[in-house]
Amino acid sequence: MPLSLSKHGELSRVQKIGGPEAVRKRLESMGLTAGVNVTVVSEINGSLIVNVRESRVALSRELASKIFVDAA
């Protein structure tokens, strides 16, 4: 399922990142790679704040929909 559908506080594992090459590289530069655990911390004005690799990252709902996760 896309990260944009994950619930607040739910631990998920990134399975794959979709979208154009530029989008994938941008997300990878923020630490979002396959196999990484992520947790949705909050949602503000349609953007998601997620914990990834001991950092917090803000993602638009559009970007979050390109990150596919499953329960960790």
Secondary structure, DSSP 4 states (H G I P E B T S, - for coil): -BGGGPPTT-EEEEEEE-S-HHHHHHHHHTT--TT-EEEEEEEETTEEEEEETTEEEEEEHHHHTTEEEEE-
